[in-house]
Each structure stands twice: as structure tokens, then as C-alpha cells.
């Protein structure tokens, strides 16, 4: 979270300095943070953020971010537009058609960066980084920035957490469950998944799912399983060995013929479906799962909720601590796979 916040602050500082240089003399003045008596034009940046909508702590987070910005640029304020993921693309398109100004934006999977770059919707940041963003360049380094360039060689965004840590996968496991199962299962969550992450054999997929099955069985026997799991998480099944093309196709890691398989009609997903049926029959998946809302349930159910969730560590310095604070119950975080775990 700190890395993501820092990236946001760096972007804001760079853009604020850009806009400051472009203001006219008629702009409202604010004291300079240096205390030398100089004044800077007042700047308001329009920041669009894709999210789940406003949360209970949103105002507190925004206020804290504004304080951080004010330490460097007291003349700069942020006007937030929070949009749900479902409405983000439509609102963005309408804003462009209406000529609205969007200074900074979260840029997620609902837009195609190459298309927006070709259309001139977004600006290449290289000239601005050269003139106003050397702190960003020094923070990330040329190698990281080059990894995020578009096919035309230009950089259209400042990396936050996803481009740096998306391949680091882990399990957020209720501590009550972790304490009730054999230590070797917890060790295998890392060792087996890391060993198999680029292995395309069906046997490696069976071994991965076997570790999860052992975990759920022992948790159920110890009566700590709670609601179990909502599904057989497909990302844990395919790790880095199956690479998806668009929506419905995939190729296998290391296949230099690039043979395309159906994403759903293949031996891997048949194994996933078979495992899901077995977990359901064993009671690891709730009997009423079809009527449940899509939620991990910990906020409502506490230790009676799901046993675990898998996901990226998102740059958190203490992933388990984030979940413990968020949900009010104890968690452990277990690395499962990612390129850095092979070193």
C-alpha cells in the first residue's frame, strides 16, 4: 500500500509542477512551502479512480494523501471522482466526448492503452519526466520504466504496484486454520506451487490441488474450516504455466509452436471441474454457494467465514497484517508462487 501511495504522490507532484508552470497571473496565489515569501498558483487536479465506490474510510484516506501533498505543494488540491469498475469505461468515454478534463486517472483493464495512445487520448510522459519528473526516474530506475513502455517505445503511465508485483501470488489464510493443520501442508503451499509454477504437466496441476485438498480436509476435521471455500480458484490451478490469449484461448508455457487451446475445453479445466465437484461433495464448498453473494465473508462471519483467499501481495510490507486489520481476525500470509520466489 505504501508503494502504491508513494507512486501516486510522485505523479501528483510532477503534474502539479507542470500545471503550475502553465498558470496565468490571474490564478489564486498560495504561500510557497519553502517559506521564502514567494507564491504559487492554486492548482486543482481532477483525479479519476476506478474502485468499488466510496468506502467508509475513503475521506480519511483522501485527507491523509492531501496532507502528504501539502507538505511539498500547499497550492495543490485533488478533486476526486470515484467510479465503480462497472461504470468506469462508459463514464470515461462520455467525459472525453464532452471535452471534460481528467488530469490523472487510474488506468485498469477496462481500457486499451494502445488504442488510447494511438487516438491521442493519453499523453506520453517521457518529455514531462525529463523536465519535471527526475525524482520518479531515480525512484524506479530506467530498467523498471522501460519494462512498462508501450509498443511505440513511449511511457504512458507511472508504475504503481501491479506491474511490479502481479506475479507474486500468496494465500491469505485464517490463523485459526493455519494453527490447526499440519506444518508440512503450510510448507507445501510454497514449495510445491513454486516447483510447479511453470510445469505444464497435468500431474503438476493434480499435485497443486492435492495440497489444497489436504489443507481443507484437515481444517474440516479440526472444525476450523468455517465456510470452506467458494470455488476451486483457477489461478492456483494454472499458476504461470497456462497463458491466456484474449478471453477464450490459452497457450502452454514454453511451447514455441504457440498452439492455441480452448480455455475451458481442455484437460486442465476438466481437472478443475472434477476437483470442484469433489470439494462440494466433501463439504469444503458451502451447499448454498449458488445463492451466496460474491464475498469472502470475513467482515460478516469472522472466523466462521471462508478458510482462505488467494491473491497478489500488492506490494504490502505486511500482507497478513493488512487483512488482520481490515477484518478484525488473525491471518497468516503464505507465498505460493512468483518469479522472485525461484531466486
Secondary structure per residue as TSV (DSSP state, phi and psi in degrees):
chain	resnum	aa	ss	phi	psi
A	1	X	-	360.0	-39.1
A	2	X	H	-64.5	-38.4
A	3	X	H	-65.2	-40.5
A	4	X	H	-66.1	-42.0
A	5	X	H	-64.5	-41.9
A	6	X	H	-63.1	-42.1
A	7	X	H	-60.3	-40.6
A	8	X	H	-64.2	-44.5
A	9	X	H	-62.5	-42.3
A	10	X	H	-60.3	-42.7
A	11	X	H	-62.7	-45.4
A	12	X	H	-61.7	-42.5
A	13	X	H	-64.6	-40.8
A	14	X	H	-65.1	-47.6
A	15	X	H	-67.4	-35.0
A	16	X	H	-64.0	-40.2
A	17	X	H	-67.0	-34.1
A	18	X	H	-63.3	-49.4
A	19	X	H	-68.2	-33.9
A	20	X	H	-59.0	-40.5
A	21	X	H	-68.3	-19.2
A	22	X	H	-100.3	-2.3
A	23	X	-	-75.9	154.9
A	24	X	-	-90.3	171.0
A	25	X	T	-68.7	-16.8
A	26	X	T	-83.5	2.6
A	27	X	S	-77.9	146.0
A	28	X	-	-57.6	136.2
A	29	X	E	-96.7	152.1
A	30	X	E	-135.6	151.4
A	31	X	E	-62.2	147.4
A	32	X	-	-76.8	139.9
A	33	X	T	-64.7	-20.3
A	34	X	T	-74.0	-16.6
A	35	X	-	77.8	13.9
A	36	X	S	-88.6	7.3
A	37	X	S	91.8	-13.5
A	38	X	-	-71.1	158.3
A	39	X	E	-121.8	153.8
A	40	X	E	-121.0	148.3
A	41	X	E	-62.8	145.0
A	42	X	-	-73.5	132.0
A	43	X	E	-125.8	131.0
A	44	X	E	-118.1	120.5
A	45	X	E	-100.0	131.4
A	46	X	E	-86.0	112.8
A	47	X	E	-113.2	117.2
A	48	X	E	-99.3	130.7
A	49	X	E	-128.7	125.1
A	50	X	E	-83.5	131.7
A	51	X	E	-163.1	-162.3
A	52	X	S	-97.2	20.6
A	53	X	S	90.8	177.0
A	54	X	-	-67.3	132.4
A	55	X	-	-106.3	173.3
A	56	X	T	-65.5	-26.4
A	57	X	T	-104.1	9.9
A	58	X	H	-58.1	-48.8
A	59	X	H	-61.6	-37.8
A	60	X	H	-65.6	-42.5
A	61	X	H	-64.8	-44.7
A	62	X	H	-62.9	-40.2
A	63	X	H	-63.4	-40.0
A	64	X	H	-65.8	-42.2
A	65	X	H	-63.2	-40.2
A	66	X	H	-63.1	-36.4
A	67	X	H	-63.7	-41.6
A	68	X	H	-63.0	-41.5
A	69	X	H	-66.1	-41.3
A	70	X	H	-63.8	-25.6
A	71	X	T	-63.0	-26.8
A	72	X	T	-109.4	-37.5
A	73	X	-	-135.7	83.2
A	74	X	T	-66.7	-10.3
A	75	X	T	-89.6	2.5
A	76	X	E	-112.8	129.6
A	77	X	E	-124.4	156.3
A	78	X	E	-112.4	128.8
A	79	X	E	-104.0	111.2
A	80	X	E	-89.5	137.6
A	81	X	E	-121.3	108.4
A	82	X	E	-97.4	122.9
A	83	X	E	-125.1	140.6
A	84	X	E	-70.0	157.4
A	85	X	H	-59.8	-34.5
A	86	X	H	-64.9	-31.6
A	87	X	H	-103.0	-3.2
A	88	X	H	-61.4	-52.8
A	89	X	H	-62.0	-43.0
A	90	X	H	-64.4	-44.8
A	91	X	H	-65.8	-38.7
A	92	X	H	-60.8	-49.0
A	93	X	H	-60.3	-43.7
A	94	X	H	-66.5	-37.2
A	95	X	H	-64.1	-40.6
A	96	X	H	-64.5	-42.5
A	97	X	H	-63.6	-32.7
A	98	X	T	-86.3	-3.1
A	99	X	T	75.8	22.4
A	100	X	-	-70.2	153.7
A	101	X	-	-95.4	125.4
A	102	X	-	-122.0	108.6
A	103	X	S	-78.2	-44.0
A	104	X	E	-135.4	143.7
A	105	X	E	-146.9	141.0
A	106	X	-	-61.5	138.2
A	107	X	-	-126.4	101.2
A	108	X	-	-109.0	-152.6
A	109	X	T	-85.1	1.8
A	110	X	T	-90.0	-6.2
A	111	X	S	-122.0	154.7
A	112	X	-	-105.1	110.8
A	113	X	H	-60.7	-41.8
A	114	X	H	-60.5	-40.7
A	115	X	H	-65.3	-46.1
A	116	X	H	-65.3	-35.5
A	117	X	H	-66.4	-44.9
A	118	X	H	-64.9	-33.0
A	119	X	H	-79.8	-9.2
A	120	X	T	80.1	15.1
A	121	X	S	-70.2	-37.2
A	122	X	S	-118.9	152.6
A	123	X	-	-98.3	141.3
A	124	X	-	-65.9	137.1
A	125	X	-	-94.5	-7.4
A	126	X	H	-55.0	-49.8
A	127	X	H	-64.1	-32.2
A	128	X	H	-74.4	-36.0
A	129	X	H	-64.3	-40.7
A	130	X	H	-60.9	-40.5
A	131	X	H	-90.6	-32.6
A	132	X	H	-131.2	-4.3
A	133	X	-	-124.2	34.0
A	134	X	H	-66.3	-24.3
A	135	X	H	-66.4	-34.9
A	136	X	H	-69.2	-43.5
A	137	X	H	-60.9	-43.8
A	138	X	H	-69.7	-31.2
A	139	X	H	-69.0	-48.2
A	140	X	H	-86.5	-36.7
A	141	X	-	86.7	155.4
A	142	X	H	-62.6	-36.9
A	143	X	H	-60.9	-46.9
A	144	X	H	-65.7	-44.0
A	145	X	H	-63.7	-39.7
A	146	X	H	-65.0	-32.8
A	147	X	H	-65.0	-20.3
A	148	X	T	-106.0	12.0
A	149	X	-	-75.2	151.1
A	150	X	-	-73.9	171.5
A	151	X	T	-62.3	-21.2
A	152	X	T	-86.0	4.8
A	153	X	S	86.5	-2.5
A	154	X	-	-95.5	155.9
A	155	X	-	-103.9	122.9
A	156	X	-	-110.7	2.2
A	157	X	S	-157.3	161.1
A	158	X	-	-96.8	124.9
A	159	X	-	-59.7	137.2
A	160	X	-	-106.8	-124.4
A	161	X	S	-90.6	-32.9
A	162	X	H	-66.1	-44.1
A	163	X	H	-68.7	-14.0
A	164	X	H	-101.3	-25.4
A	165	X	H	-133.6	10.5
A	166	X	T	-63.6	-25.9
A	167	X	T	-89.4	7.4
A	168	X	-	-99.6	108.3
A	169	X	E	-110.9	147.9
A	170	X	E	-152.2	170.3
A	171	X	E	-111.3	127.9
A	172	X	E	-94.1	104.9
A	173	X	E	-114.2	130.6
A	174	X	E	-57.5	132.5
A	175	X	H	-61.5	-32.2
A	176	X	H	-58.4	-39.7
A	177	X	H	-70.1	-46.5
A	178	X	H	-57.4	-39.1
A	179	X	T	-73.2	-15.1
A	180	X	T	-102.0	-4.9
A	181	X	S	-113.4	166.2
A	182	X	-	-64.0	136.9
A	183	X	H	-57.1	-31.0
A	184	X	H	-66.3	-27.1
A	185	X	H	-66.1	-43.8
A	186	X	H	-64.5	-37.2
A	187	X	H	-66.3	-39.4
A	188	X	H	-68.1	-26.9
A	189	X	H	-58.0	-33.2
A	190	X	H	-88.4	-54.6
A	191	X	H	-65.1	-43.3
A	192	X	H	-70.8	-45.5
A	193	X	H	-66.5	-38.3
A	194	X	H	-66.4	-43.4
A	195	X	H	-59.7	-36.9
A	196	X	H	-97.6	0.7
A	197	X	T	-62.4	-27.5
A	198	X	T	-110.3	9.9
A	199	X	-	-88.1	120.5
A	200	X	-	-92.7	3.3
A	201	X	-	-70.9	148.0
A	202	X	H	-65.6	-28.4
A	203	X	H	-63.6	-37.0
A	204	X	H	-67.4	-35.5
A	205	X	H	-67.2	-39.9
A	206	X	H	-63.8	-37.9
A	207	X	H	-65.6	-42.4
A	208	X	H	-58.8	-51.7
A	209	X	H	-66.2	-28.0
A	210	X	H	-63.9	-37.8
A	211	X	H	-62.9	-44.6
A	212	X	H	-64.9	-37.5
A	213	X	H	-64.7	-42.3
A	214	X	H	-60.9	-42.0
A	215	X	H	-60.3	-47.7
A	216	X	H	-67.4	-38.3
A	217	X	H	-63.2	-47.5
A	218	X	H	-67.1	-36.2
A	219	X	H	-65.4	-38.6
A	220	X	H	-67.4	-42.7
A	221	X	H	-62.3	-33.4
A	222	X	T	-86.6	-1.8
A	223	X	T	60.6	34.9
A	224	X	-	-113.3	2.6
A	225	X	-	-68.5	-22.2
A	226	X	T	61.6	-127.1
A	227	X	T	-85.2	-1.4
A	228	X	B	79.3	-122.4
A	229	X	B	-135.8	160.4
A	230	X	S	-89.2	-16.2
A	231	X	S	-171.0	174.8
A	232	X	-	-90.2	105.8
A	233	X	-	-61.9	119.1
A	234	X	H	-68.0	-28.8
A	235	X	H	-67.2	-36.4
A	236	X	H	-66.5	-26.9
A	237	X	H	-78.3	-43.9
A	238	X	H	-95.2	-14.0
A	239	X	T	39.1	-132.3
A	240	X	T	-97.7	6.4
A	241	X	T	-85.3	-23.8
A	242	X	E	-112.5	122.2
A	243	X	E	-110.3	121.8
A	244	X	E	-86.8	139.7
A	245	X	E	-110.8	120.4
A	246	X	T	54.3	-127.5
A	247	X	T	-102.9	-41.1
A	248	X	T	-118.9	6.5
A	249	X	E	-122.8	161.4
A	250	X	E	-151.9	155.8
A	251	X	E	-125.1	156.5
A	252	X	E	-89.8	143.0
A	253	X	T	-58.0	133.0
A	254	X	T	84.1	-2.1
A	255	X	-	-84.4	102.0
A	256	X	T	-78.2	-0.3
A	257	X	T	-88.5	-12.7
A	258	X	-	55.4	41.1
A	259	X	-	-64.4	131.5
A	260	X	-	-96.5	129.8
A	261	X	E	-111.9	153.8
A	262	X	E	-63.3	137.2
A	263	X	S	-64.2	-32.4
A	264	X	S	-106.4	-28.0
A	265	X	S	-100.3	77.1
A	266	X	S	-155.5	169.8
A	267	X	H	-67.4	-27.0
A	268	X	H	-69.4	-47.0
A	269	X	H	-74.9	-26.8
A	270	X	H	-62.6	-39.1
A	271	X	H	-64.7	-41.2
A	272	X	H	-61.5	-46.5
A	273	X	H	-64.3	-40.9
A	274	X	H	-62.5	-43.4
A	275	X	H	-65.0	-40.4
A	276	X	H	-60.1	-42.0
A	277	X	H	-64.2	-40.9
A	278	X	H	-66.1	-42.3
A	279	X	H	-63.7	-38.9
A	280	X	H	-63.8	-45.3
A	281	X	H	-63.8	-32.9
A	282	X	H	-82.2	-7.0
A	283	X	T	87.2	12.2
A	284	X	S	-78.5	-24.2
A	285	X	B	-109.1	130.4
A	286	X	-	-56.5	142.4
A	287	X	T	-62.8	-28.5
A	288	X	T	-100.1	26.2
A	289	X	G	-58.7	-33.2
A	290	X	G	-65.6	-25.2
A	291	X	G	-100.7	0.1
A	292	X	S	-84.9	151.0
A	293	X	-	-74.5	160.1
A	294	X	S	-79.3	93.2
A	295	X	-	-152.3	150.3
A	296	X	-	-80.7	-11.6
A	297	X	-	74.7	-4.6
A	298	X	H	-66.3	-35.0
A	299	X	H	-62.1	-34.6
A	300	X	H	-92.0	-38.1
A	301	X	H	-105.1	-14.3
A	302	X	G	60.0	-133.0
A	303	X	G	-73.4	-2.5
A	304	X	G	-92.2	2.0
A	305	X	S	-83.2	-159.5
A	306	X	B	-63.6	155.2
A	307	X	S	-71.5	-40.5
A	308	X	E	-158.4	168.4
A	309	X	E	-140.0	145.3
A	310	X	E	-109.1	146.7
A	311	X	E	-179.4	174.5
A	312	X	E	-71.4	154.7
A	313	X	-	-80.7	-12.5
A	314	X	T	56.6	24.8
A	315	X	T	79.7	4.1
A	316	X	-	-61.6	135.9
A	317	X	S	-73.3	-29.7
A	318	X	S	-137.1	80.5
A	319	X	H	-57.1	-44.0
A	320	X	H	-63.7	-38.7
A	321	X	H	-64.0	-35.5
A	322	X	H	-61.8	-47.1
A	323	X	H	-68.9	-37.9
A	324	X	H	-61.5	-44.4
A	325	X	H	-66.8	-40.3
A	326	X	H	-66.9	-40.7
A	327	X	H	-110.0	-9.6
A	328	X	S	78.9	12.5
A	329	X	S	-130.4	161.1
A	330	X	-	-81.5	138.9
A	331	X	E	-128.5	157.5
A	332	X	E	-120.1	153.0
A	333	X	E	-119.2	125.5
A	334	X	E	-118.4	115.8
A	335	X	E	-60.4	136.6
A	336	X	E	-114.9	-46.8
A	337	X	E	-164.3	162.8
A	338	X	-	157.3	149.3
A	339	X	G	-58.3	-36.5
A	340	X	G	-69.4	-18.5
A	341	X	G	-77.3	-10.3
A	342	X	G	-86.5	-11.2
A	343	X	-	-79.5	360.0
